[in-house]
Amino acid sequence: MQQAPTKPRWQPDLSETTFNGLRALLISSAATLGLIAIFWWLTSLINPEISQFDRAGLAGGFWLRTQLPYLNPIFHLATWIGTLYGLALQTLIVGYWLYRRKPAAWRSRLSLIILALLGAAIWMTLLKQGFARPRPSIFEPAYQISTYSFPSGHAMAAAAWYGSMAIALSYGHTQSRRWGIIIGLAAMAVLIGTSRVVFAVHYPTDISAGWIGGIAWLACLRAVWHGISWQRQRRQSN
């Protein structure tokens, strides 16, 4: 009896895959440039006379700290979580979880998280020294810090780290669960940044620039990643 021909294995459309990779590269690159432009605009707000935006934000943070003191432990915890020590501890926990649950892709996803955190820390240090903005002095800060103010290292590291976490953890989930992960992680980054204004150790523009700078660095990493993937797909299609 003649054996029935086997059904050919499905092969991906490499031309379509290459187009998707190029599109992702262009989107990531455009997002990076746009975020850098917004960050640069925020630097124009740094001047001896404090802007109304910064004054209003610091006043609101001081009101929260003094009128709703039962929220202060939450803000203190958020501030600690946003330190490099806190984020490093979370990286170890997430790395172990990825190793156990995502054995096929844990190295690439953990590498993205680590690069996002290290890059944000380096950029934050360089930018602080470059702009040399003093810490706020309008309201009494919750604690004294000797380093410069702009941009916020907590906000930049949180945006880059939790953004990379959203990318690493959202694969393989339904759309509703993926959005739940993204919103939850974004809320953590917002809480960490807000805590710095509540304790009067940062201007709101420091926080905004930190968030935008962290996301811009992450978008840059994604652009490089998509560029490498696009080149690889082009070689496969030729």
Helices and strands as residue ranges (DSSP letters): H 14-43, H 52-67, G 69-71, H 72-81, H 84-101, H 106-131, H 153-170, H 175-198, H 204-237
